[in-house]
């Protein structure tokens, strides 16, 4: 797995029956995010620390 070739694309289990979602794939030190409706458009890559901060922020806001 490299920064240029994300692997293991997946979307949230809460959106399995929907088509307008984002997908997350693993890269060497972080995550890549893409639009499930337009996969050919590419992806946005984050570092591991950026991804962890994003997930922590989402979890914090969800519980607030």
C-alpha positions in Angstrom: 0.0 0.0 0.0 1.4 3.4 -1.0 0.2 7.0 -0.9 -0.5 6.7 -4.6 -2.4 3.5 -4.4 -4.9 3.4 -1.6 -6.3 -0.1 -0.7 -9.2 -1.5 1.1 -11.7 1.1 0.1 -14.8 1.1 2.4 -17.7 3.2 3.3 -19.6 3.6 6.6 -21.8 0.7 7.6 -24.5 3.3 8.2 -24.5 4.1 4.5 -24.4 0.7 2.9 -27.8 1.1 1.1 -27.0 4.6 -0.2 -25.1 5.7 -3.3 -24.1 9.3 -2.3 -21.3 8.5 0.1 -17.6 8.9 0.6 -15.2 6.0 0.8 -12.0 5.7 2.8 -9.0 3.7 1.7 -5.7 3.0 3.5 -2.4 4.5 2.5 1.1 4.0 4.0 0.7 6.5 6.8 -2.9 7.8 6.8 -6.1 7.6 4.8 -7.5 8.5 1.4 -11.0 9.8 0.8 -13.0 9.7 -2.4 -16.5 10.3 -3.7 -18.3 6.9 -4.2 -20.3 8.4 -7.2 -17.2 9.6 -9.0 -14.2 7.4 -8.2 -12.4 8.4 -11.3 -12.1 12.0 -10.0 -9.3 10.8 -7.6 -9.0 11.1 -3.9 -7.7 13.4 -1.1 -4.9 11.9 1.0 -4.2 12.7 4.7 -1.4 11.8 7.0 -2.1 9.5 9.9 -2.1 12.3 12.4 -4.5 14.4 10.3 -6.9 11.4 9.9 -6.8 10.6 13.7 -7.6 14.3 14.5 -10.5 14.3 12.0 -12.0 11.1 13.4 -11.6 12.4 17.0 -13.3 15.6 16.0 -16.2 13.8 14.4 -16.6 11.6 17.5 -16.4 14.6 19.8 -19.1 16.5 17.9 -21.3 13.5 17.7 -21.4 13.0 21.4 -21.9 16.8 22.2 
